[in-house]
Structures are given as C-alpha cells and as structure tokens.
Amino acid sequence: MLTTIFSEQRNGLRFDVFAGSEAALSPNCVLISGEHDAILIDVQFVIDEARELADRVRDSGKQLKAAFITHAHPDHYGGMGEIASAFPDTPILARQGVIDGILEWPAKRLHWQEAYGDQIPDEMPVPEPLTGDSYSLEGHAVVFVDLPVAETVHATAFHVPDAQAVIAGDLLNHHSHCYMADTNNPASWLTALDQVQALGEHRIVVPGHGSVGGEEVIDDTRAWLEDYQEVAKPRVPVADIAREMSRRHPDRALPLLLWLTRGPSFGLVGPRELGVPPEVFGG
C-alpha cells in the first residue's frame, strides 16, 4: 500500500511523494504537478502499488506528460507496465545507461518472482531514451543531473531550480541504510553528493528511500557513507561490516541491505548463511 509522505506547493509546482510498502522495499516516487500538467519520477516496484500509483495520478486531475526513471533497480522501475497501461500516451524516459540496465530484467525477474510471486511482472517495457539537459513543465525547468558512480553505475537526479528541489533517487537514503552491493564505491558516491549539493540550496530533497527534507537528507547519507568507509576496510568480512554499521546506525530502515553482497549470496534469502540476524527477515 502506498503512503503519501510529503505534499507541498512551491513556486507554482506541487510535489507529492508516495512511498511503497516496507515489504516492497519502500521506494519513493514523485508526482510534480503544475496547473494542468504533471510528470512522474520513478514508478514503484510491485504491481498492486504501481496500480495504486496510477490511481493517485488520475485523482490529481492533471495530464501526465512524462514519466522518468532514475536508475535501473527494479524497486524504482518495476511498475512501468502498469503506468504504461494506465497512460498509454505518456512516454516513459530514461538515460541510455539506465535503459541498458533495465534490459537485464529477464535475468532479474526470476529472483524477484521467487520473493514476490505474481506481484512481479513477466514482461517489462523498455523506456524511451532520455536526451537533452532538461524538461519544461509549464515553463519550469526540470534539469537532468547525470551522476557519477554512486549506488549504481548509471543514475539521474532531477533538479527543479524554481522550487529549490532535487529528486535524487537512490543517491540519497534518509534514515535508511545504503545499498553497496552494486558498486561498493563510497568515495565516488561522496563525490556525487558533492555534485548535487553544489547545485544550490535545496528546500525539498527527495531520497530514493526515507523521508523528504532539506539539506539534512544529503548530510544524513554523507554521514552513513563516511562511517562505511571507516568500517568496510579490505578483507573485513561482510558479517563484521553489517554488525558494526548496525551498531552505529541502529534505527535506520532496511537493515537487510547491509547483508547483501555481490555474487551467489545476493538476494533476500541467500544471505542467511552469513549469519543474518532473524529479525532482519521479520523472524
């Protein structure tokens, strides 16, 4: 079930942020609306929550002009089929590097269907290539920010200067652990934070997971990454890293992310053999 975690009108634009359920990894997606038109950034994960998102867009009374995908992790693009079905005339757009990741869906589908069953689609639409530097929503620029390697290799943030807003995808996690299994490159991730922070003062900062805020959202992710750099030294076992980061950040959401590793142990079930505490799985 979707939860509206933020709604604010700022300088002629309305920002509505919807979070997915914790069971579906609680991804955020954003509806940005002008007087008549709207755009969507990220589209939820599981089928029921993507359908609910489509209902929220319809209920807004705005014409959905475009949907954008920040990066190629299924919890942010998995609902594309439902959005495409509900809004067949609306283009779904992503940078080519993100599209290339989405094209790996047939391999990822088997893993996620094991965990979520028929809430995971068999087929996945392919977005259209996102080109250029910005999009105009009723005269307000939505600037595309191509990020260096951070949580994943290819990702786009969206900066709305008129509203001092940035929608950062999984570059930012507020009060949530970060996912290091794709790149394990905290130094480059910190560089990406610098790039976003340099865009100017932000009054609305939307992370990929967690609550919306201002500059403190960036600072929160930075603090986690700096701790991770200190803890995750070469040859330190994953279990030791996970336990120490849990000790330093005991109240953060998504502790399971600490136990995900690259290779055979990746997944919602595989890490159990590493000694994952049962409560991480809800047991």
JODAUR-V679900 format. One record per helix or strand. SS is the DSSP state (H for helix, E for strand). FROM is the first residue (numbers start at 0). LEN is the number of residues. If there is no record, write none. Layout:
BEGIN
((SS/FROM/LEN) (SS/FROM/LEN))
END
This chain:
BEGIN
((E/2/8) (E/12/7) (H/21/3) (E/27/6) (E/36/5) (H/46/14) (E/62/6) (E/70/1) (H/73/4) (H/79/7) (E/90/4) (H/95/7) (H/104/15) (E/127/2) (E/133/4) (E/139/7) (E/154/6) (H/160/3) (E/164/3) (H/168/3) (E/172/1) (E/175/1) (H/185/12) (E/203/3) (E/208/1) (E/212/1) (H/214/17) (H/237/11) (E/252/1) (H/254/5) (H/269/5) (H/277/4))
END
